[in-house]
Amino acid sequence: MTAAAACVTIRAVNNPSPSRRRFLAGAAASGAALGLGGGEADSPAPGTVPSRILELPGLVDLQVNGFAGVDFGDPATGADDVRHAVAAIQATGVTRFLPTLITSSLETFAACARRLVRAEQPAIAGIHMEGPYISPADGPRGAHAREHVRGADVDDFRRRQEAADGRIRLVTLAPEVPGALPLVEHLVDSGVRVAIGHTGADRARIQDAVSAGATLSTHLGNGCSGTLPRHPNLLWEQLAEDRLLASFIVDGHHLPEATVRAMIRAKTPARTMLVTDAIAAAGMPPGVYTLGRQRVELDATGRVAAPGASNLAGSALALPVAIGNAVRFTGLPLDDVLPMASARPAEYIGIATAGTVVAEWDAHATTLRVVRVVP
C-alpha cells in the first residue's frame, strides 16, 4: 500500500457562510443523540487551539456486529431493523461498513446473511465472517459460542458464501485449526480477504497462514489468551510481520492507552486500521443486549461483557470516538489517524470511500464530533 493511497484530504471550513452555519446548526441532532456532535462549540479557553469544522471522506468500519439496539447476528432481526441500524451507523460518519457475523451454525449464519444482503443498503460493503473456524479454547475464543466452533472447511465456507450471495469479503480464522491453510488458499483464490484472530497460534502457524495469503490481524491484542509467554508469543509475531495489517479497538477498554501507543508504533500507522467491533449496545444506554444468542451487559463506563464475566463481548464504540482516542493515546496528528478509519480499510477490501462527513475537530479535547453526513 502506498502512502498516497492512504491519504485523506481534509478541508477546513473555519468561516462558514450564513447558509452553511444554518446547515451545521440544523443538522446536528442525529450526532447529538449518539454523543457525537451537536450545536455550536463552546468558546475555547484562552491559549487553547480552537475547534475546526472539517469536511472528510466517509468513514469505513470493517467490524460491526450490530448498532442502535439491532443485532445483525440474530435471525429474528428484520429488514426494518437493518435499515434502522444502518441509518444510526451512518449518523456516526460511517458510510461503508462490513456487518460482522460471529460464530454460529450454518443455518443461523445463512438466515442472517440473507437478511443483510436482501436489505440492499449501499452502506453495506459486504460481510465479515468472524468464525466459526477459530480456537475452541477459553480466552482465544472470546465471546463466541463454543458449540458452534469448528475446523476450517472449504465446503462449509462455500455454503455460507452461497447463502451470502457471494458478499463475504473478509474471514477471520485461527491458523491452528484443522483445515485452516487449505481454506486460506481457497479464500485468497476467491478474492476474499483473510485475517488472523481468536487464536492461540504459534510462530510457525502464523507464518504459514501469512505465506498462504492472510493479510490482517483482527482486533490485535484481543481474542487471545489472557496470559502469554513474555516471548515468543503471538502478539510479537503479528506485530513484527510486515505482511500483516492490524485492526485495533481503541475504546479504552479493549486495550490500555500505552498498549495502543506501543502497538501502533510497532505496526506503523501505514499498517493500522481502526474498527469498533460494535454490538447492539452501541448508541444505546446502559443495559442488557444480545450478541448472537448471548446476553451481554453495557455498563455506565461503556464496557460490554456477559453479566458476571471478565472477558469483553464487543463494544459500544463509535468510530469518531475511536479516532479521537487514537490521536490522544498515540500523539499522532489527526491527518495520520483518519486514514486508519477511512481510506486504508476501504482500500483493503477493494472499495472506494463514499460520501462526505462534516465534523468538528477539537484538538484540545481530541474529539471528532459529527455534524452532518452526506452518504
N, C-alpha and C positions, 0 to 999 in steps of 0.2 A: 504494500500500500504506500503510495507516495504521499509526501506531505501535502502537496497541492490538492490531492483528492480528499483530504480530511479537513480542509479549511472551511470555516464558517464565516460568512460575511455578515458583519454586524453594522447596521445603520443606526446611528444615534438620532433620535428625534427629540432634541432637548428644548426646542422652542416651537411647539406645535401651533398650527394655525387655530383660530377660533373653532372651525368645524372639527378639527382633529381633537381639540380639547373636549368638545361636546361628545365626540365619538369615544374617547378614552373614558370619560366620566360615566357615560351611559352604558358602557359595555362591560363593566367590571363585576356585575352581580354574580355570574356563574363562577368566576375565580374566587370571589369573596366567600362563596358558600363552601369552598374547599380549603379556605385558609390560604389561598394563593395570590390574592390581589384585592383590588377594590379602591375606588376613590382616589383622592389626591394624596401624595406622600406627605408625611409630616415634614415640617421645615427642618433642615439639617442643623445640628448643633454647630456653633462656631468652630472652625478649623477642621470639620469633617468633610468628606467627599460627598457632594450632593448626589441624589439618585438620578438615573438617566432613564429615559424611555428609549427602548431599543426595538428594532424590527429584526427578527431572527427567522431562520428556516424552521419549519415544523420539526418537532422532536420525534425520535424513534425509540421505541422500547421493545426489546426482544423477549421480555418475560413478564406477562401479565396473566395471572390466574383468575382474576375477577376484579370487580370495581363497583363501588356505589351500591353495595348490597347484593350484587349479582355474582354468582359463582359459575364460571364457564365450564367447570368440571361436574356440574350437577345436571343429569339428564332431564330433570324437570324444568330447567331454565328454558323459557320460551323466546320466540323471536322478538317480542316487545321488550323483554328483559335485556336481550343482547343490544338492541338499539339504545336502550336507556344507559347501559354501561358504556357503550361507545361514545355517546354524547358527553357523558361525565369525564371520560378519559380525554376526549378532545378538548374539553374546557381547561385541562391542565397544560395544554400546549402540545400534546402528543397527537400527531396527525397520522402516524402509521405505527402499527404495533403487531406483535405476534401473540394472540391468545395462547396460553400455555396450558396443556392438558397433562396432568401428572399421572403417575402410575395408577392404572385401573384395568379392569377386564377389557377384553376386546369389545364386548357388547356395549359397555359403558362408554368407552372411547369412541366407538363408531357413532353412537347416538349424539354425543356432544360435538364431535367433529362435523357431522352432517348439519346440525343446527347452526353452527358457526358459518359454514360455507353457504347455507341457504339464506342467511341473513343478508347477504350481498351488501356488505358495508365496505366502502372503499378504504376506510381506515385499517381494515383487517388485511395485513400484508401476507398472511399465511398462518401456519400453525407451528408452534414449538411443542414437540413431543418430548416431555421430560420423564423418562422411564417408559416402560417398566423394566428396561434392561439395565438395572442398577444393582449396587451391592445390597444384599439382604440383611447385612449386619446392622445392629443398633448403632447409631452415630452416623455413619455414612448414609444410611437410608433416610435419615431425617424424618419428616412427617409423612412419607409415602407409606401406603398400606402394604404391610409385609405379605399378605396373602396373594397379592397380585404381582409381586416382583418375580421376574423370570429371566432365564437366559436369553441372549440375543438370538433372533431367528429371522432369516430373510423372508420366509413365507408369512410369518406373523406380521412383519412390517408391511409387506405388500398388501395384506388385507386391511391394515389400518390406513395405509395410503389410499387405497381404493375408496374406503369409506369417507376419506377427507377430500375426495375428488382431486387427488394429486397436489393438495395445498400444503402438505407438510414441508416446511423449508428448513427446519432445524431439529436435530435429535440430540438429546443429552443422554449419554450412557456411561457405564463404568467399563473400562478396558479389560478388567479382570474377569468379567462374567463369561461363561461358556458361549462361544459363537460370536464374540464381540468383533474380532478382527475381520472375519468374512463379511459381517454386516457393515462395518465401517467402509470397506471397499465397495460394497454394493451401493451404499448411500452416496458415496462420492461419485461413483459412475452415474448415478441417477440425478446428480445435481443438487443433492441435499447436503446441507452443512452439518458437520458432526462436532459435538462438544463433549468434553470430559467432565463428568460431575457425579456427585453422590457415589463416591468411590473410595476404595482403600488400596488402590493400585500401587505397586512398587515401581521403581525407575524403569525396569525392563518393559513392563506392560504399558507405561505411559509412552515410552519411546516407540514401541511397536504401534500403538494407536496413532501417534503423530506421523510415523512413516507411512501408515496406511491411509492417512488423509484427515485426521482430526485437526481442527484449526482453532479451537476455542476452549477455554476453561470456564465452565458455568459457575457463577457466583463464587469465585475463588475465595478460599478461607472459610467457606461454609459447606455443608454436605459432606463432612468428613469426620473422622473420629475426634472426640474432644481431647484425647491425649495421643501425642505423636512422639516418635524419637526426635531428639534435637536435630540430628542429621544422620543419614539422609532421610527425607520424608517427601510425601507427595506435593507439599506446598513449595518447597525449594525447587523440586524438579520442574514443576509447571511454571514457576516464576522465571527460572533460568532458560526455559525453552523458548527461543525467539520465534519459532514457527507457530506458537500458540498466542492468540489474543486472549484477553481475560475480561470477564464481566464482574462487576462488584456491586453489592447492595450497600449504598452509603446512607444508611438511615440512623447511624449512631447506636444501633442495637446489634446488627449482624457482625460488625467489625469495629473495634475501638479506633479512635482517631489516629493514634500512632501507627496502627497496623495498616490503615488505609494509606497513610503517607508513605510508609516504607514499601508497601506492595506496589503502589503506582510508580514510585521511583524505580523499583526493580523492573517492573514490566514496561515502563515508559508510557507517557501519555499516548504515543502513536499506536500502542497495542492495547489500549484500555477502552472499555465501554461501560457505561452506567446502565443498570437495569433496576426496576423496582421490585420485582417478584411480588407485585401487589396481589392481594386476595380481595374477597368481597368486602372486607372491613375497610378498605381504602376509601377515603372520602366520607366515612361514616363515624358516628360517635362511639365511644367505648361500649362494648357489649359482646355477645356471643354470636359467632358467624360460622360458616362452613367452608371447608377446603376439601372438595370431593365429598366423601362420606364422614369426614372427621369434623367434630365440633372444635372450634378454636375461639380464643378469647382475646379481644383487643382491650388493653388496659389504658389507663389515663396517660401513660408515658408514650404511647404509640407502639408498644411492644405487642407482638402477636404470638401466641403459643397455645397448645392444647391446655385446658384447665389443669393446673397442678403439675404440668410438665416443664422440664428445664429447657428442652430444645425449641427453637423457634419454628414457626409454621407460616412462612411467607411474611409479608409486611403490609403496612398501611401507608406506604411511602408514595409520594407523587414525584415525578421526575424533576420538576423545577426545584423541589426541596433537595433532592439528591445532588443537583448541580451546585446549589449554594453550599451544601455540606462539603462537597468535594473541593471547592475553592477554599473554604475555611480550613479544612483538615490538611490540605496539601500545600497551601500557599501559592498554588499556581494561579495565573491570571484567568479571568473568565474566558478569554479568547482561546485558551488551551483546553479548557474543560468542556465548553459547549460541543465541540465535535464528538466527544465521547458519548453524547446523548442525541446525536443527530446524524451528521454525515458519515461517521465511522460505522455505526450499526446498519445504516442504510446501505452503504457500500458492501458491508459484509454479507448481507442476504441478497444483494443484487438488485436493489431498488433505488429510486431517487427520493430525496426528501420532498415533502409536499407541503404546500401552504405557507402561511406566514404567521408568526406569533409576535404580537405586540406585548412587550413585557417591561416592567420597571425593575431595574437593577440597582440595588442599594449596596454599594461597595463597602460601606461601613458595617452594615449588619450582615453582609454576604447573603442577601436574599434576592431571589428572582421571582417576582410576583407577576403572574399572567394577568393581562388586562383584556386582551382580545385575541381570538384565534380565527383565522380565515383558512379553513381546511383546503 
